[in-house]
């Protein structure tokens, strides 16, 4: 797979100078490496959360903050049904 730097830059709406476009060989080599990786058969490979053989220490799922929404909603300019009403920004 070859990269057309100018086309990708146009699609991304970014400006790329000719000096910056010389990275094409590097991008081509990365894409070739990705093509090789895509061809690897991973049928019997179990997904990993992490490649490291470590245990993630978990904390208890408990509430550590007090419910202060009533006081905070008194500070809001407008509240309805326990929701903050904000101005419409997109028409």
Biopython code that builds the backbone (N, CA, C, O; Angstrom):
import numpy as np
from Bio.PDB.StructureBuilder import StructureBuilder

atoms = [
    (1, "UNK", "N", (0.855, -1.177, 0.000)),
    (1, "UNK", "CA", (0.000, 0.000, 0.000)),
    (1, "UNK", "C", (0.898, 1.236, 0.000)),
    (1, "UNK", "O", (1.827, 1.333, 0.801)),
    (2, "UNK", "N", (0.628, 2.146, -0.867)),
    (2, "UNK", "CA", (1.395, 3.387, -0.886)),
    (2, "UNK", "C", (0.502, 4.530, -0.439)),
    (2, "UNK", "O", (-0.712, 4.519, -0.644)),
    (3, "UNK", "N", (1.120, 5.489, 0.162)),
    (3, "UNK", "CA", (0.421, 6.646, 0.678)),
    (3, "UNK", "C", (0.548, 7.807, -0.288)),
    (3, "UNK", "O", (1.647, 8.102, -0.759)),
    (4, "UNK", "N", (-0.541, 8.460, -0.587)),
    (4, "UNK", "CA", (-0.502, 9.709, -1.324)),
    (4, "UNK", "C", (-0.643, 10.809, -0.280)),
    (4, "UNK", "O", (-1.750, 11.153, 0.133)),
    (5, "UNK", "N", (0.489, 11.351, 0.137)),
    (5, "UNK", "CA", (0.532, 12.322, 1.237)),
    (5, "UNK", "C", (-0.386, 13.506, 0.958)),
    (5, "UNK", "O", (-1.144, 13.926, 1.832)),
    (6, "UNK", "N", (-0.319, 14.043, -0.254)),
    (6, "UNK", "CA", (-1.117, 15.218, -0.576)),
    (6, "UNK", "C", (-2.620, 14.906, -0.499)),
    (6, "UNK", "O", (-3.400, 15.739, -0.037)),
    (7, "UNK", "N", (-3.026, 13.709, -0.949)),
    (7, "UNK", "CA", (-4.444, 13.349, -0.903)),
    (7, "UNK", "C", (-4.924, 13.196, 0.533)),
    (7, "UNK", "O", (-5.998, 13.678, 0.893)),
    (8, "UNK", "N", (-4.117, 12.518, 1.356)),
    (8, "UNK", "CA", (-4.489, 12.356, 2.763)),
    (8, "UNK", "C", (-4.522, 13.715, 3.461)),
    (8, "UNK", "O", (-5.409, 13.975, 4.273)),
    (9, "UNK", "N", (-3.572, 14.567, 3.151)),
    (9, "UNK", "CA", (-3.545, 15.909, 3.745)),
    (9, "UNK", "C", (-4.787, 16.698, 3.331)),
    (9, "UNK", "O", (-5.379, 17.406, 4.146)),
    (10, "UNK", "N", (-5.175, 16.573, 2.079)),
    (10, "UNK", "CA", (-6.384, 17.264, 1.609)),
    (10, "UNK", "C", (-7.617, 16.752, 2.352)),
    (10, "UNK", "O", (-8.445, 17.542, 2.804)),
    (11, "UNK", "N", (-7.736, 15.431, 2.476)),
    (11, "UNK", "CA", (-8.882, 14.857, 3.172)),
    (11, "UNK", "C", (-8.911, 15.271, 4.640)),
    (11, "UNK", "O", (-9.982, 15.468, 5.213)),
    (12, "UNK", "N", (-7.733, 15.401, 5.245)),
    (12, "UNK", "CA", (-7.643, 15.798, 6.656)),
    (12, "UNK", "C", (-7.711, 17.313, 6.817)),
    (12, "UNK", "O", (-7.714, 17.830, 7.934)),
    (13, "UNK", "N", (-7.766, 18.004, 5.707)),
    (13, "UNK", "CA", (-7.818, 19.471, 5.691)),
    (13, "UNK", "C", (-6.617, 20.093, 6.397)),
    (13, "UNK", "O", (-6.745, 21.034, 7.180)),
    (14, "UNK", "N", (-5.442, 19.531, 6.091)),
    (14, "UNK", "CA", (-4.208, 20.108, 6.614)),
    (14, "UNK", "C", (-3.283, 20.428, 5.455)),
    (14, "UNK", "O", (-3.353, 19.804, 4.396)),
    (15, "UNK", "N", (-2.430, 21.392, 5.663)),
    (15, "UNK", "CA", (-1.497, 21.792, 4.619)),
    (15, "UNK", "C", (-0.152, 21.100, 4.863)),
    (15, "UNK", "O", (0.403, 21.165, 5.960)),
    (16, "UNK", "N", (0.358, 20.439, 3.826)),
    (16, "UNK", "CA", (1.633, 19.744, 3.916)),
    (16, "UNK", "C", (2.550, 20.302, 2.827)),
    (16, "UNK", "O", (2.211, 20.291, 1.644)),
    (17, "UNK", "N", (3.703, 20.783, 3.248)),
    (17, "UNK", "CA", (4.663, 21.306, 2.278)),
    (17, "UNK", "C", (5.403, 20.152, 1.604)),
    (17, "UNK", "O", (5.332, 19.013, 2.065)),
    (18, "UNK", "N", (6.111, 20.447, 0.515)),
    (18, "UNK", "CA", (6.885, 19.420, -0.178)),
    (18, "UNK", "C", (7.972, 18.846, 0.731)),
    (18, "UNK", "O", (8.275, 17.655, 0.668)),
    (19, "UNK", "N", (8.560, 19.704, 1.584)),
    (19, "UNK", "CA", (9.584, 19.231, 2.513)),
    (19, "UNK", "C", (8.993, 18.223, 3.511)),
    (19, "UNK", "O", (9.638, 17.238, 3.868)),
    (20, "UNK", "N", (7.771, 18.486, 3.946)),
    (20, "UNK", "CA", (7.126, 17.583, 4.891)),
    (20, "UNK", "C", (6.671, 16.292, 4.212)),
    (20, "UNK", "O", (6.572, 15.251, 4.861)),
    (21, "UNK", "N", (6.396, 16.357, 2.926)),
    (21, "UNK", "CA", (5.899, 15.188, 2.199)),
    (21, "UNK", "C", (6.986, 14.144, 1.965)),
    (21, "UNK", "O", (6.689, 13.055, 1.474)),
    (22, "UNK", "N", (8.234, 14.448, 2.304)),
    (22, "UNK", "CA", (9.304, 13.462, 2.084)),
    (22, "UNK", "C", (9.250, 12.317, 3.090)),
    (22, "UNK", "O", (10.058, 11.393, 3.009)),
    (23, "UNK", "N", (8.322, 12.360, 4.027)),
    (23, "UNK", "CA", (8.180, 11.250, 4.979)),
    (23, "UNK", "C", (7.459, 10.064, 4.347)),
    (23, "UNK", "O", (7.244, 9.049, 5.009)),
    (24, "UNK", "N", (7.085, 10.178, 3.088)),
    (24, "UNK", "CA", (6.335, 9.110, 2.426)),
    (24, "UNK", "C", (7.012, 7.748, 2.526)),
    (24, "UNK", "O", (6.331, 6.772, 2.841)),
    (25, "UNK", "N", (8.324, 7.625, 2.275)),
    (25, "UNK", "CA", (8.942, 6.290, 2.408)),
    (25, "UNK", "C", (8.765, 5.691, 3.803)),
    (25, "UNK", "O", (8.574, 4.483, 3.940)),
    (26, "UNK", "N", (8.826, 6.516, 4.819)),
    (26, "UNK", "CA", (8.633, 6.017, 6.187)),
    (26, "UNK", "C", (7.196, 5.543, 6.386)),
    (26, "UNK", "O", (6.962, 4.495, 6.987)),
    (27, "UNK", "N", (6.237, 6.313, 5.883)),
    (27, "UNK", "CA", (4.839, 5.904, 6.004)),
    (27, "UNK", "C", (4.573, 4.629, 5.210)),
    (27, "UNK", "O", (3.827, 3.758, 5.657)),
    (28, "UNK", "N", (5.183, 4.521, 4.036)),
    (28, "UNK", "CA", (5.018, 3.311, 3.235)),
    (28, "UNK", "C", (5.543, 2.085, 3.981)),
    (28, "UNK", "O", (4.925, 1.021, 3.943)),
    (29, "UNK", "N", (6.677, 2.233, 4.658)),
    (29, "UNK", "CA", (7.229, 1.090, 5.387)),
    (29, "UNK", "C", (6.341, 0.710, 6.570)),
    (29, "UNK", "O", (6.200, -0.472, 6.884)),
    (30, "UNK", "N", (5.749, 1.691, 7.218)),
    (30, "UNK", "CA", (4.827, 1.404, 8.319)),
    (30, "UNK", "C", (3.596, 0.677, 7.789)),
    (30, "UNK", "O", (3.131, -0.284, 8.403)),
    (31, "UNK", "N", (3.067, 1.126, 6.659)),
    (31, "UNK", "CA", (1.885, 0.483, 6.086)),
    (31, "UNK", "C", (2.203, -0.951, 5.638)),
    (31, "UNK", "O", (1.357, -1.836, 5.761)),
    (32, "UNK", "N", (3.409, -1.184, 5.123)),
    (32, "UNK", "CA", (3.800, -2.543, 4.739)),
    (32, "UNK", "C", (3.864, -3.442, 5.973)),
    (32, "UNK", "O", (3.464, -4.605, 5.921)),
    (33, "UNK", "N", (4.367, -2.901, 7.077)),
    (33, "UNK", "CA", (4.436, -3.666, 8.310)),
    (33, "UNK", "C", (3.018, -3.992, 8.802)),
    (33, "UNK", "O", (2.767, -5.098, 9.281)),
    (34, "UNK", "N", (2.110, -3.048, 8.685)),
    (34, "UNK", "CA", (0.727, -3.295, 9.088)),
    (34, "UNK", "C", (0.107, -4.369, 8.207)),
    (34, "UNK", "O", (-0.628, -5.225, 8.700)),
    (35, "UNK", "N", (0.397, -4.335, 6.899)),
    (35, "UNK", "CA", (-0.110, -5.370, 5.993)),
    (35, "UNK", "C", (0.364, -6.760, 6.418)),
    (35, "UNK", "O", (-0.395, -7.726, 6.337)),
    (36, "UNK", "N", (1.616, -6.866, 6.870)),
    (36, "UNK", "CA", (2.147, -8.150, 7.340)),
    (36, "UNK", "C", (1.415, -8.588, 8.608)),
    (36, "UNK", "O", (1.057, -9.758, 8.748)),
    (37, "UNK", "N", (1.194, -7.657, 9.524)),
    (37, "UNK", "CA", (0.511, -7.991, 10.779)),
    (37, "UNK", "C", (-0.931, -8.428, 10.545)),
    (37, "UNK", "O", (-1.430, -9.313, 11.240)),
    (38, "UNK", "N", (-1.597, -7.822, 9.582)),
    (38, "UNK", "CA", (-2.987, -8.176, 9.287)),
    (38, "UNK", "C", (-3.089, -9.621, 8.800)),
    (38, "UNK", "O", (-4.111, -10.273, 9.013)),
    (39, "UNK", "N", (-2.056, -10.119, 8.158)),
    (39, "UNK", "CA", (-2.075, -11.472, 7.607)),
    (39, "UNK", "C", (-1.820, -12.563, 8.651)),
    (39, "UNK", "O", (-1.992, -13.745, 8.352)),
    (40, "UNK", "N", (-1.419, -12.196, 9.852)),
    (40, "UNK", "CA", (-1.129, -13.174, 10.900)),
    (40, "UNK", "C", (-2.434, -13.814, 11.377)),
    (40, "UNK", "O", (-3.411, -13.120, 11.659)),
    (41, "UNK", "N", (-2.436, -15.159, 11.464)),
    (41, "UNK", "CA", (-3.613, -15.886, 11.921)),
    (41, "UNK", "C", (-3.704, -15.795, 13.444)),
    (41, "UNK", "O", (-2.852, -16.325, 14.157)),
    (42, "UNK", "N", (-4.735, -15.126, 13.928)),
    (42, "UNK", "CA", (-4.923, -14.950, 15.373)),
    (42, "UNK", "C", (-6.173, -15.689, 15.860)),
    (42, "UNK", "O", (-6.768, -15.309, 16.868)),
    (43, "UNK", "N", (-6.562, -16.729, 15.153)),
    (43, "UNK", "CA", (-7.791, -17.456, 15.463)),
    (43, "UNK", "C", (-7.820, -17.973, 16.893)),
    (43, "UNK", "O", (-8.824, -17.796, 17.583)),
    (44, "UNK", "N", (-6.753, -18.602, 17.356)),
    (44, "UNK", "CA", (-6.738, -19.202, 18.691)),
    (44, "UNK", "C", (-6.056, -18.328, 19.742)),
    (44, "UNK", "O", (-5.721, -18.813, 20.823)),
    (45, "UNK", "N", (-5.851, -17.075, 19.445)),
    (45, "UNK", "CA", (-5.189, -16.167, 20.387)),
    (45, "UNK", "C", (-6.255, -15.458, 21.217)),
    (45, "UNK", "O", (-7.162, -14.821, 20.681)),
    (46, "UNK", "N", (-6.126, -15.585, 22.532)),
    (46, "UNK", "CA", (-7.068, -14.938, 23.438)),
    (46, "UNK", "C", (-6.736, -13.445, 23.561)),
    (46, "UNK", "O", (-5.564, -13.079, 23.647)),
    (47, "UNK", "N", (-7.753, -12.589, 23.569)),
    (47, "UNK", "CA", (-7.503, -11.154, 23.729)),
    (47, "UNK", "C", (-6.934, -10.861, 25.117)),
    (47, "UNK", "O", (-7.266, -11.536, 26.091)),
    (48, "UNK", "N", (-6.090, -9.863, 25.192)),
    (48, "UNK", "CA", (-5.476, -9.472, 26.456)),
    (48, "UNK", "C", (-5.907, -8.068, 26.839)),
    (48, "UNK", "O", (-6.070, -7.207, 25.975)),
    (49, "UNK", "N", (-6.090, -7.839, 28.110)),
    (49, "UNK", "CA", (-6.329, -6.490, 28.592)),
    (49, "UNK", "C", (-5.007, -5.741, 28.657)),
    (49, "UNK", "O", (-4.959, -4.520, 28.512)),
    (50, "UNK", "N", (-3.929, -6.497, 28.877)),
    (50, "UNK", "CA", (-2.597, -5.917, 28.960)),
    (50, "UNK", "C", (-1.583, -6.984, 28.564)),
    (50, "UNK", "O", (-1.761, -8.154, 28.902)),
    (51, "UNK", "N", (-0.528, -6.605, 27.857)),
    (51, "UNK", "CA", (0.490, -7.589, 27.512)),
    (51, "UNK", "C", (1.399, -7.933, 28.693)),
    (51, "UNK", "O", (2.202, -8.862, 28.610)),
    (52, "UNK", "N", (1.275, -7.195, 29.778)),
    (52, "UNK", "CA", (2.110, -7.428, 30.948)),
    (52, "UNK", "C", (1.438, -8.433, 31.867)),
    (52, "UNK", "O", (0.216, -8.420, 32.018)),
    (53, "UNK", "N", (2.211, -9.284, 32.470)),
    (53, "UNK", "CA", (1.683, -10.292, 33.386)),
    (53, "UNK", "C", (1.625, -9.693, 34.790)),
    (53, "UNK", "O", (2.427, -10.025, 35.663)),
    (54, "UNK", "N", (0.652, -8.801, 34.978)),
    (54, "UNK", "CA", (0.518, -8.122, 36.257)),
    (54, "UNK", "C", (-0.933, -8.156, 36.706)),
    (54, "UNK", "O", (-1.851, -8.283, 35.896)),
    (55, "UNK", "N", (-1.119, -8.041, 38.013)),
    (55, "UNK", "CA", (-2.451, -7.995, 38.589)),
    (55, "UNK", "C", (-2.808, -6.546, 38.865)),
    (55, "UNK", "O", (-2.015, -5.804, 39.445)),
    (56, "UNK", "N", (-3.994, -6.144, 38.453)),
    (56, "UNK", "CA", (-4.453, -4.790, 38.707)),
    (56, "UNK", "C", (-5.171, -4.755, 40.052)),
    (56, "UNK", "O", (-6.226, -5.365, 40.223)),
    (57, "UNK", "N", (-4.594, -4.045, 40.986)),
    (57, "UNK", "CA", (-5.226, -3.932, 42.304)),
    (57, "UNK", "C", (-6.480, -3.075, 42.167)),
    (57, "UNK", "O", (-6.419, -1.946, 41.681)),
    (58, "UNK", "N", (-7.599, -3.611, 42.592)),
    (58, "UNK", "CA", (-8.859, -2.889, 42.491)),
    (58, "UNK", "C", (-9.279, -2.393, 43.855)),
    (58, "UNK", "O", (-9.006, -3.029, 44.873)),
    (59, "UNK", "N", (-9.939, -1.263, 43.866)),
    (59, "UNK", "CA", (-10.451, -0.744, 45.134)),
    (59, "UNK", "C", (-11.924, -1.096, 45.264)),
    (59, "UNK", "O", (-12.579, -1.436, 44.280)),
    (60, "UNK", "N", (-12.427, -1.015, 46.455)),
    (60, "UNK", "CA", (-13.841, -1.289, 46.681)),
    (60, "UNK", "C", (-14.678, -0.246, 45.951)),
    (60, "UNK", "O", (-14.302, 0.924, 45.881)),
    (61, "UNK", "N", (-15.795, -0.669, 45.418)),
    (61, "UNK", "CA", (-16.704, 0.233, 44.740)),
    (61, "UNK", "C", (-17.635, 0.836, 45.782)),
    (61, "UNK", "O", (-18.719, 0.316, 46.047)),
    (62, "UNK", "N", (-17.194, 1.934, 46.363)),
    (62, "UNK", "CA", (-17.986, 2.561, 47.404)),
    (62, "UNK", "C", (-18.023, 4.068, 47.182)),
    (62, "UNK", "O", (-17.109, 4.642, 46.592)),
    (63, "UNK", "N", (-19.070, 4.688, 47.653)),
    (63, "UNK", "CA", (-19.246, 6.135, 47.509)),
    (63, "UNK", "C", (-18.292, 6.830, 48.467)),
    (63, "UNK", "O", (-18.265, 6.526, 49.660)),
    (64, "UNK", "N", (-17.515, 7.759, 47.944)),
    (64, "UNK", "CA", (-16.562, 8.487, 48.781)),
    (64, "UNK", "C", (-16.898, 9.973, 48.872)),
    (64, "UNK", "O", (-16.280, 10.701, 49.649)),
    (65, "UNK", "N", (-17.867, 10.425, 48.087)),
    (65, "UNK", "CA", (-18.274, 11.830, 48.109)),
    (65, "UNK", "C", (-19.712, 11.927, 48.583)),
    (65, "UNK", "O", (-20.517, 11.028, 48.337)),
    (66, "UNK", "N", (-20.029, 13.005, 49.256)),
    (66, "UNK", "CA", (-21.411, 13.174, 49.712)),
    (66, "UNK", "C", (-22.265, 13.725, 48.568)),
    (66, "UNK", "O", (-21.757, 14.377, 47.655)),
    (67, "UNK", "N", (-23.566, 13.452, 48.634)),
    (67, "UNK", "CA", (-24.512, 13.945, 47.635)),
    (67, "UNK", "C", (-24.769, 15.418, 47.904)),
    (67, "UNK", "O", (-25.443, 15.769, 48.873)),
    (68, "UNK", "N", (-24.237, 16.275, 47.056)),
    (68, "UNK", "CA", (-24.301, 17.719, 47.256)),
    (68, "UNK", "C", (-25.040, 18.399, 46.107)),
    (68, "UNK", "O", (-24.923, 19.610, 45.920)),
    (69, "UNK", "N", (-25.804, 17.618, 45.333)),
    (69, "UNK", "CA", (-26.398, 18.200, 44.128)),
    (69, "UNK", "C", (-27.434, 19.275, 44.442)),
    (69, "UNK", "O", (-27.576, 20.223, 43.669)),
    (70, "UNK", "N", (-28.162, 19.158, 45.551)),
    (70, "UNK", "CA", (-29.182, 20.159, 45.887)),
    (70, "UNK", "C", (-28.533, 21.530, 46.116)),
    (70, "UNK", "O", (-29.028, 22.545, 45.625)),
    (71, "UNK", "N", (-27.440, 21.554, 46.853)),
    (71, "UNK", "CA", (-26.749, 22.828, 47.105)),
    (71, "UNK", "C", (-26.174, 23.388, 45.804)),
    (71, "UNK", "O", (-26.258, 24.589, 45.548)),
    (72, "UNK", "N", (-25.586, 22.507, 44.981)),
    (72, "UNK", "CA", (-24.986, 22.970, 43.734)),
    (72, "UNK", "C", (-26.040, 23.457, 42.751)),
    (72, "UNK", "O", (-25.795, 24.406, 42.007)),
    (73, "UNK", "N", (-27.207, 22.824, 42.735)),
    (73, "UNK", "CA", (-28.241, 23.256, 41.807)),
    (73, "UNK", "C", (-28.858, 24.588, 42.214)),
    (73, "UNK", "O", (-29.428, 25.290, 41.379)),
    (74, "UNK", "N", (-28.750, 24.935, 43.483)),
    (74, "UNK", "CA", (-29.209, 26.269, 43.907)),
    (74, "UNK", "C", (-28.347, 27.368, 43.280)),
    (74, "UNK", "O", (-28.804, 28.499, 43.109)),
    (75, "UNK", "N", (-27.115, 27.035, 42.943)),
    (75, "UNK", "CA", (-26.212, 28.013, 42.338)),
    (75, "UNK", "C", (-26.452, 28.183, 40.843)),
    (75, "UNK", "O", (-26.023, 29.176, 40.254)),
    (76, "UNK", "N", (-27.133, 27.224, 40.228)),
    (76, "UNK", "CA", (-27.349, 27.251, 38.778)),
    (76, "UNK", "C", (-28.415, 28.283, 38.417)),
    (76, "UNK", "O", (-29.362, 28.484, 39.178)),
    (77, "UNK", "N", (-28.273, 28.936, 37.267)),
    (77, "UNK", "CA", (-29.273, 29.913, 36.841)),
    (77, "UNK", "C", (-30.646, 29.289, 36.607)),
    (77, "UNK", "O", (-31.666, 29.919, 36.886)),
    (78, "UNK", "N", (-30.683, 28.043, 36.091)),
    (78, "UNK", "CA", (-31.967, 27.410, 35.805)),
    (78, "UNK", "C", (-31.843, 25.898, 35.961)),
    (78, "UNK", "O", (-30.898, 25.288, 35.461)),
    (79, "UNK", "N", (-32.815, 25.297, 36.665)),
    (79, "UNK", "CA", (-32.846, 23.862, 36.912)),
    (79, "UNK", "C", (-34.275, 23.377, 36.709)),
    (79, "UNK", "O", (-35.227, 24.060, 37.086)),
    (80, "UNK", "N", (-34.421, 22.197, 36.113)),
    (80, "UNK", "CA", (-35.740, 21.587, 35.965)),
    (80, "UNK", "C", (-35.584, 20.077, 36.092)),
    (80, "UNK", "O", (-34.745, 19.482, 35.416)),
    (81, "UNK", "N", (-36.382, 19.456, 36.953)),
    (81, "UNK", "CA", (-36.362, 18.006, 37.179)),
    (81, "UNK", "C", (-34.955, 17.520, 37.517)),
    (81, "UNK", "O", (-34.500, 16.499, 37.001)),
    (82, "UNK", "N", (-34.272, 18.263, 38.389)),
    (82, "UNK", "CA", (-32.908, 17.942, 38.821)),
    (82, "UNK", "C", (-31.881, 17.983, 37.687)),
    (82, "UNK", "O", (-30.808, 17.394, 37.813)),
    (83, "UNK", "N", (-32.188, 18.659, 36.595)),
    (83, "UNK", "CA", (-31.259, 18.808, 35.469)),
    (83, "UNK", "C", (-30.902, 20.273, 35.315)),
    (83, "UNK", "O", (-31.730, 21.155, 35.542)),
    (84, "UNK", "N", (-29.668, 20.522, 34.929)),
    (84, "UNK", "CA", (-29.225, 21.881, 34.664)),
    (84, "UNK", "C", (-29.717, 22.290, 33.276)),
    (84, "UNK", "O", (-29.500, 21.571, 32.301)),
    (85, "UNK", "N", (-30.372, 23.430, 33.190)),
    (85, "UNK", "CA", (-30.844, 23.947, 31.907)),
    (85, "UNK", "C", (-29.785, 24.922, 31.405)),
    (85, "UNK", "O", (-29.415, 25.875, 32.091)),
    (86, "UNK", "N", (-29.305, 24.658, 30.184)),
    (86, "UNK", "CA", (-28.259, 25.510, 29.600)),
    (86, "UNK", "C", (-28.779, 26.110, 28.309)),
    (86, "UNK", "O", (-29.698, 25.564, 27.698)),
    (87, "UNK", "N", (-28.199, 27.236, 27.880)),
    (87, "UNK", "CA", (-28.634, 27.855, 26.638)),
    (87, "UNK", "C", (-28.351, 26.950, 25.437)),
    (87, "UNK", "O", (-27.355, 26.228, 25.409)),
    (88, "UNK", "N", (-29.244, 27.002, 24.446)),
    (88, "UNK", "CA", (-29.054, 26.229, 23.225)),
    (88, "UNK", "C", (-27.920, 26.876, 22.436)),
    (88, "UNK", "O", (-27.924, 28.088, 22.218)),
    (89, "UNK", "N", (-26.947, 26.067, 22.007)),
    (89, "UNK", "CA", (-25.815, 26.598, 21.259)),
    (89, "UNK", "C", (-25.820, 26.172, 19.802)),
    (89, "UNK", "O", (-25.128, 26.767, 18.976)),
    (90, "UNK", "N", (-26.601, 25.137, 19.480)),
    (90, "UNK", "CA", (-26.705, 24.673, 18.096)),
    (90, "UNK", "C", (-28.161, 24.758, 17.693)),
    (90, "UNK", "O", (-29.034, 24.186, 18.347)),
    (91, "UNK", "N", (-28.411, 25.464, 16.628)),
    (91, "UNK", "CA", (-29.803, 25.610, 16.172)),
    (91, "UNK", "C", (-30.178, 24.511, 15.220)),
    (91, "UNK", "O", (-31.309, 24.473, 14.736)),
]
sb = StructureBuilder()
sb.init_structure("model")
sb.init_model(0)
sb.init_chain("A")
sb.init_seg("    ")
for serial, (resi, resn, name, xyz) in enumerate(atoms, 1):
    if name == "N":
        sb.init_residue(resn, " ", resi, " ")
    sb.init_atom(name, np.array(xyz, "f"), 0.0, 1.0, " ", f" {name:<3s}", serial, name[0])
structure = sb.get_structure()
